[in-house]
Amino acid sequence: MRSYQLQTAITEFFEEAATHLQVEVDGGSEVSFEIDRGGFSAARTPLYCYQPLTREFIGERWRALTGLASYRRAAVALEGFAGLQRYISIVGARSSLDGSSTYDHASPPRGDAEVALWVMLGEVFDEQTQFDLRPERVQSTLDRLERAALGSPEGTALVATLHGMTIASTELILTGGVRLVAAAPGADLPEEVLPVDGQERADHLVVVLTSGHDTAEDAAADGRAVLRDLLGSLRLFGDGRVELGELVWVRIDDGRWRPLALADAAQPQGMLVVTPDQEDELRAFCNLVSRRTPTANAVAWALNRFQMGCGREHELEGLSDYLSALRALLEPDGSPRGALAGRLAALCAVPSERAQLADLVTRALALERDVVEGNATAHGTSTKLVRTVADHLRALLRDVICGHLDYDLATLADELLVADSSREPAHADTEGAPPRITAARGPRGGWNAEEVWLEGDDLAASASAGGHARELDKQQQRLLRTLG
């Protein structure tokens, strides 16, 4: 229901303010201009236009406007308006006044009603150099104010940039209504995330999601949690170090896009490429991770450390995060000192390659000491070592979350080692070479993308070790599929 008393009071303020401002112009005051690039011509020549700085002109005279008789009546009427705070959130008024040169900060706004009137007056006269009141602009401004009281929180949208990943489609819808968009010119997105200089697509993806909050700050807080979970899923899905940008943009209903700080962003490493035939796989994986990710155990702690390592500015700094996560998973309380290398090798390598992987872990531990002491140097070998450790950690976390491996990885690794040692005599009694497990890399080398073949006589040699060993073989093969 419209408040005609409120609309009348605001309209009278617009009329009196217009008269006051026009007197200023007629007396010799001028509205300044700024030059803005408006795009490109057909010949690719930049086009420039002059934009009147009307809001700045109004801001410099705002204190005089608040002395008008109609201002007091309009402010009192607005103070009792139910949608006042939501309107301020929609138009991003706080961000426009705080830290902006368009407002006289020697006399800051005295309340939400004053903020709203300042914004509405700027909308009514936006980019005008003469202060004639246009009825269509007045009605549009009043309609937006009324919609604020009737608006739905589902209209709150958040946008963030995603770097180090690309999709073949123009849009990919994930769990919870989160969308990955390849931003194109003219899209209904913040100008800052759109392509520049005539590009057809931006060099980053855009994450779009909705929030159930009706203030920008609450929506951003909710969005940060969703984006953090999405980033974790993408990092587990593929081997590219995907990163979010530093800002998130929030828009309530049809208001302005308001930028807010998201987090300190590291540089992405590599590129996670999702082809059209992998979209369903990624969608299912993100949904699975959102439902099965633990919140209060060693796996949850290790997953957080994995995220911290991926977010480090320099890759060597993430090594301690990865190794700490592996220690939490493979060296719980009561474990013998140095068990990490052997257990990781048991879970992530076939018997013939375990010594090599154990040696790699030993070298990683030595590199960690050098990093702590400030003696480590980033080069191809050390960086590759860190990434390899991260890949093995990613595979373990991914298989545990997906249910392929039990949470008690330390016990599982010890059982694998015992089972392998007990089947060695059986290998000696069989003719020919023992069967060999080969992990074949698929098109991406990630979750559910590889197959495993066991060469030999239909698992005969493995079967001789007993049913328990066969079950352990199955769990190890699942892990090998994720390692590729």
C-alpha positions in Angstrom: 0.0 0.0 0.0 1.3 3.4 -1.0 1.9 6.1 1.6 0.5 9.2 -0.1 1.4 11.4 2.9 5.1 10.3 2.6 5.2 10.7 -1.1 3.7 14.2 -0.8 6.2 15.3 1.8 9.2 14.0 -0.3 7.8 15.6 -3.5 7.5 19.0 -1.8 11.1 18.7 -0.7 12.2 17.9 -4.3 10.3 21.0 -5.5 11.8 23.3 -2.9 15.3 21.8 -3.4 15.0 22.3 -7.2 14.2 26.0 -6.7 17.1 26.5 -4.4 19.6 24.7 -6.6 18.4 26.5 -9.8 18.9 29.8 -8.0 22.5 28.8 -7.4 23.0 28.0 -11.1 21.3 31.2 -12.2 23.6 33.1 -9.9 26.8 31.8 -11.7 27.5 28.5 -10.0 28.3 25.7 -12.5 27.9 21.9 -12.4 31.3 20.4 -13.1 32.0 17.6 -15.7 34.2 14.6 -15.9 35.3 12.8 -19.0 34.2 9.1 -19.2 35.1 6.6 -21.9 31.8 5.2 -23.1 33.0 2.3 -25.3 34.4 2.0 -28.9 33.3 3.1 -32.3 33.0 0.8 -35.3 36.6 1.7 -36.2 37.8 0.6 -32.6 38.3 4.3 -31.7 37.6 5.0 -28.0 34.5 7.1 -27.5 34.4 9.7 -24.7 31.6 11.6 -23.2 31.2 14.4 -20.7 29.2 13.5 -17.5 27.8 16.2 -15.3 28.8 15.8 -11.7 25.4 16.7 -10.4 25.6 14.7 -7.2 28.8 16.5 -6.2 27.1 19.8 -6.9 24.2 18.8 -4.6 26.6 17.5 -1.9 28.4 20.8 -1.7 25.1 22.5 -0.9 23.5 19.8 1.2 23.6 21.6 4.5 21.7 24.5 3.1 19.1 22.1 1.7 18.6 20.5 5.1 17.5 24.0 6.3 14.5 24.1 4.1 11.1 23.8 5.7 10.1 20.9 3.5 13.2 18.9 4.4 12.1 18.6 8.1 8.6 17.3 7.1 10.1 14.8 4.7 12.7 13.5 7.2 10.0 13.0 9.9 7.8 11.1 7.5 10.7 8.9 6.4 11.7 8.0 9.9 8.5 6.1 10.4 8.8 4.3 7.0 9.1 0.5 7.4 11.3 0.0 4.4 13.8 2.7 5.1 16.8 0.6 6.1 16.2 -1.8 3.2 16.0 1.1 0.8 19.4 2.3 2.0 20.8 -1.2 1.5 19.3 -1.4 -2.0 20.9 1.8 -3.2 24.2 1.3 -1.4 23.8 4.7 0.3 26.3 4.1 3.0 29.0 3.3 0.5 28.1 6.4 -1.4 28.4 8.7 1.6 31.2 7.1 3.6 34.6 8.1 2.1 33.0 9.9 -0.9 34.0 13.4 -2.1 30.3 14.0 -3.1 29.3 14.7 0.5 30.3 17.5 2.9 32.0 15.4 5.6 32.4 18.3 7.9 28.7 17.8 8.5 28.0 14.0 8.3 24.5 12.6 7.8 22.5 12.7 11.0 20.4 9.6 10.4 19.0 7.1 7.9 16.2 9.5 6.8 18.8 12.1 5.8 20.8 9.6 4.0 17.8 8.4 2.0 16.7 11.9 1.1 20.3 12.8 -0.1 20.3 9.7 -2.3 16.8 10.3 -3.7 17.6 13.9 -4.6 20.7 12.7 -6.4 18.6 10.2 -8.4 16.0 12.8 -9.4 18.6 15.2 -10.8 21.3 12.8 -11.9 23.5 14.2 -14.7 21.4 17.3 -15.1 22.9 20.8 -15.3 19.5 22.6 -14.9 17.3 21.7 -12.0 14.0 21.4 -13.6 11.9 18.7 -11.9 10.9 15.8 -14.3 7.7 14.0 -13.2 8.8 10.6 -14.6 12.1 10.7 -12.5 10.2 11.7 -9.4 7.7 8.8 -9.8 10.5 6.3 -10.5 12.3 7.3 -7.3 9.2 7.1 -5.2 8.3 3.7 -6.7 11.7 2.3 -5.7 11.2 3.6 -2.2 7.8 1.9 -2.0 9.2 -1.4 -3.3 11.8 -1.5 -0.5 9.0 -2.1 2.0 7.5 -4.9 -0.2 10.8 -6.4 -1.5 11.8 -10.0 -1.0 15.1 -11.0 0.5 15.5 -13.6 -2.2 16.3 -10.7 -4.5 19.8 -10.2 -2.9 22.5 -11.3 -5.4 26.2 -11.7 -4.8 29.0 -11.9 -7.4 32.7 -12.8 -7.1 35.4 -13.5 -9.6 37.1 -17.0 -9.9 40.6 -17.3 -11.3 42.5 -20.4 -12.4 39.5 -22.1 -13.9 37.6 -22.2 -17.2 34.5 -23.8 -18.5 33.5 -24.6 -22.1 29.8 -23.6 -21.5 28.7 -20.1 -21.0 27.1 -21.0 -17.6 27.3 -24.0 -15.2 24.7 -24.3 -12.4 26.1 -26.1 -9.3 24.5 -27.1 -6.0 22.5 -24.6 -4.0 21.8 -22.4 -6.9 25.5 -21.3 -7.3 26.3 -20.4 -10.9 29.6 -20.2 -12.7 29.3 -17.7 -15.5 31.7 -16.9 -18.4 31.0 -13.1 -18.3 30.2 -11.6 -21.7 29.7 -7.9 -22.6 26.3 -6.6 -21.6 25.6 -9.2 -18.9 23.6 -8.1 -15.8 26.8 -8.1 -13.7 29.0 -5.4 -12.1 31.0 -3.5 -14.7 34.2 -4.4 -13.0 33.8 -8.2 -13.8 32.9 -7.7 -17.4 35.3 -8.1 -20.4 37.3 -5.0 -21.3 38.8 -3.7 -24.5 36.4 -5.5 -26.8 37.0 -9.0 -25.5 34.2 -11.5 -26.0 34.8 -13.2 -22.6 36.6 -12.2 -19.5 39.8 -14.0 -18.5 38.1 -15.1 -15.3 34.9 -16.8 -14.3 32.1 -15.1 -12.3 30.4 -16.8 -9.4 26.8 -15.7 -8.9 24.7 -16.7 -5.9 21.7 -15.5 -4.0 21.3 -14.7 -0.3 18.4 -14.7 2.1 19.5 -11.5 3.8 18.3 -8.0 3.1 21.4 -6.0 4.0 24.6 -6.0 2.1 26.8 -6.8 5.1 24.8 -9.8 6.2 24.5 -11.1 2.6 28.3 -10.7 2.1 29.0 -12.7 5.4 26.7 -15.5 4.2 28.2 -15.4 0.8 31.8 -15.6 2.1 30.9 -19.0 3.7 29.3 -20.3 0.5 32.2 -19.2 -1.6 34.8 -20.7 0.8 33.0 -24.1 0.6 32.8 -23.8 -3.2 36.5 -23.0 -3.4 37.3 -26.1 -1.3 35.2 -28.3 -3.6 36.9 -27.0 -6.7 40.4 -27.5 -5.2 39.5 -31.1 -4.3 38.0 -31.7 -7.7 41.1 -30.8 -9.8 44.8 -30.1 -9.6 44.6 -26.4 -10.5 45.0 -24.0 -7.6 41.8 -22.0 -8.1 41.5 -18.7 -6.3 38.7 -16.1 -5.7 39.2 -12.4 -6.3 39.5 -9.9 -3.5 36.0 -8.4 -3.7 32.4 -9.6 -3.7 29.7 -7.4 -5.2 26.2 -7.3 -3.5 23.0 -6.1 -5.1 19.6 -6.0 -3.3 16.6 -6.1 -5.6 17.3 -3.7 -8.5 19.8 -1.6 -6.6 23.4 -0.8 -7.3 26.2 -3.3 -7.2 28.1 -2.6 -4.0 31.7 -3.9 -3.7 32.8 -5.3 -0.3 36.1 -7.0 0.7 36.1 -10.8 0.4 39.6 -11.9 1.4 43.3 -11.6 0.7 43.6 -13.5 -2.6 46.7 -15.5 -3.6 47.8 -16.1 -7.2 46.2 -19.1 -9.0 48.5 -21.9 -10.2 47.7 -23.9 -13.2 44.2 -24.1 -14.8 41.3 -26.3 -14.0 39.5 -26.9 -17.3 35.9 -28.3 -17.1 34.6 -29.6 -20.5 30.9 -30.0 -21.2 31.0 -33.8 -20.5 32.5 -33.1 -17.1 29.9 -30.6 -15.9 27.6 -33.3 -14.5 30.6 -34.8 -12.7 31.5 -31.5 -11.1 27.9 -30.7 -10.2 27.6 -34.1 -8.4 30.9 -33.7 -6.7 30.2 -30.3 -5.3 26.8 -31.6 -4.1 28.5 -34.6 -2.4 31.2 -32.4 -0.7 28.5 -30.0 0.6 26.7 -32.9 2.2 29.5 -35.0 3.5 32.3 -32.6 4.6 33.0 -33.2 8.3 33.0 -30.3 10.7 34.6 -31.6 13.9 37.3 -34.2 13.5 40.8 -34.8 12.2 39.6 -34.9 8.6 37.8 -31.5 9.0 41.0 -30.0 10.5 43.1 -31.5 7.7 40.8 -30.1 5.1 41.1 -26.6 6.6 44.9 -26.9 6.5 44.7 -28.0 2.9 42.7 -24.9 2.2 45.2 -22.7 4.0 48.1 -24.2 2.0 46.2 -23.5 -1.3 45.7 -19.9 -0.3 49.3 -19.1 0.5 50.9 -16.4 -1.6 54.0 -18.5 -2.2 53.8 -22.3 -2.7 56.7 -23.2 -0.4 54.8 -21.6 2.4 52.0 -24.1 2.0 54.2 -27.1 2.5 53.9 -27.0 6.3 50.1 -26.8 5.9 50.0 -29.9 3.7 52.4 -31.9 6.0 50.4 -30.8 9.1 47.2 -32.1 7.5 48.9 -35.4 6.6 50.2 -35.7 10.2 46.7 -35.3 11.5 45.4 -38.0 9.2 48.3 -40.5 9.4 50.1 -39.8 12.7 47.4 -39.6 15.3 48.2 -39.7 19.0 50.2 -42.8 19.9 51.7 -43.3 16.4 55.4 -44.1 16.2 57.6 -41.3 15.2 58.2 -41.2 11.4 55.2 -43.3 10.5 54.0 -40.6 8.1 56.2 -41.6 5.1 55.4 -45.3 5.3 51.7 -44.9 5.8 51.3 -42.4 3.0 53.3 -44.7 0.7 51.0 -47.7 1.7 47.9 -45.7 0.7 49.1 -43.9 -2.3 51.5 -46.2 -4.1 51.7 -49.8 -5.2 54.3 -52.0 -3.3 57.0 -51.6 -6.0 56.8 -47.8 -5.8 56.4 -47.3 -2.0 60.1 -46.8 -1.3 60.2 -44.0 -3.9 57.1 -42.2 -2.4 58.5 -42.7 1.2 61.7 -41.0 0.1 59.7 -38.2 -1.4 58.0 -37.6 1.9 61.4 -37.6 3.7 62.7 -34.9 1.3 59.5 -32.9 1.8 60.1 -33.0 5.6 63.7 -31.8 5.0 62.4 -29.0 2.8 59.9 -28.0 5.5 62.8 -27.5 7.9 64.7 -25.4 5.4 61.5 -23.2 4.9 61.2 -22.7 8.6 64.9 -21.8 8.9 64.7 -19.4 5.9 67.1 -21.5 3.8 64.7 -22.8 1.2 64.8 -21.5 -2.4 61.8 -21.7 -4.7 62.8 -23.5 -7.9 61.4 -26.1 -10.2 62.3 -29.1 -8.1 61.1 -27.7 -4.7 57.9 -26.4 -6.2 57.1 -29.8 -7.8 57.8 -31.5 -4.5 55.3 -29.3 -2.7 52.7 -29.8 -5.4 53.2 -33.6 -5.3 52.6 -33.6 -1.5 49.5 -31.5 -2.1 48.2 -33.9 -4.7 48.5 -36.9 -2.4 46.7 -35.0 0.4 44.0 -33.9 -2.0 43.5 -37.6 -3.1 43.2 -38.8 0.5 40.7 -36.1 1.5 38.7 -36.6 -1.7 38.3 -40.3 -1.1 37.5 -40.0 2.5 34.8 -37.4 1.9 33.4 -39.4 -1.0 33.2 -42.5 1.2 35.8 -44.6 -0.7 38.1 -44.7 2.3 37.5 -44.9 6.1 38.2 -41.9 8.2 40.8 -43.9 10.2 43.5 -43.8 7.5 46.4 -44.7 9.9 44.8 -48.0 10.7 44.0 -48.7 7.1 47.6 -48.0 6.0 48.9 -50.3 8.7 46.6 -53.1 7.6 47.7 -52.7 4.0 51.3 -53.0 5.0 50.6 -56.1 7.1 48.5 -57.7 4.3 51.3 -57.1 1.7 54.0 -58.6 4.0 51.8 -61.7 4.6 51.2 -62.3 0.9 54.9 -62.1 -0.2 55.5 -65.9 0.4 52.4 -66.6 -1.8 54.1 -64.6 -4.6 57.2 -66.7 -4.3 55.2 -70.0 -4.8 53.4 -68.8 -7.8 54.7 -69.1 -11.3 55.5 -66.0 -13.2 55.5 -62.4 -12.1 53.0 -61.2 -9.5 50.1 -59.1 -10.8 50.8 -55.4 -11.2 48.4 -52.5 -10.5 48.5 -49.8 -13.1 46.7 -46.5 -12.7 45.7 -45.1 -16.1 45.3 -41.4 -16.3 42.0 -40.3 -17.8 41.2 -37.1 -19.7 41.5 -34.9 -16.6 43.3 -36.9 -14.0 40.9 -36.1 -11.2 38.0 -37.6 -9.3 36.3 -40.6 -10.9 38.2 -40.0 -14.2 40.5 -43.0 -14.2 40.2 -46.8 -14.4 42.5 -49.4 -12.8 43.5 -52.7 -14.4 45.1 -55.6 -12.5 47.3 -57.5 -14.9 47.7 -61.2 -14.2 45.5 -64.2 -13.8 42.2 -62.7 -12.7 43.4 -61.6 -9.3 44.4 -65.1 -8.5 47.5 -64.1 -6.6 45.7 -61.5 -4.7 42.9 -63.9 -3.8 45.5 -66.2 -2.3 46.1 -63.6 0.4 42.5 -64.0 1.7 39.2 -62.1 1.6 40.4 -59.3 3.9 43.3 -58.6 1.7 41.0 -58.4 -1.3 38.9 -55.8 0.4 42.0 -53.7 1.2 43.0 -54.0 -2.5 39.7 -52.6 -3.5 40.2 -49.6 -1.2 43.7 -49.0 -2.4 42.5 -49.2 -6.0 39.9 -46.6 -5.4 42.6 -44.3 -4.0 44.8 -45.0 -7.0 41.9 -44.0 -9.3 41.9 -40.5 -7.8 45.7 -40.1 -7.9 46.1 -41.1 -11.6 
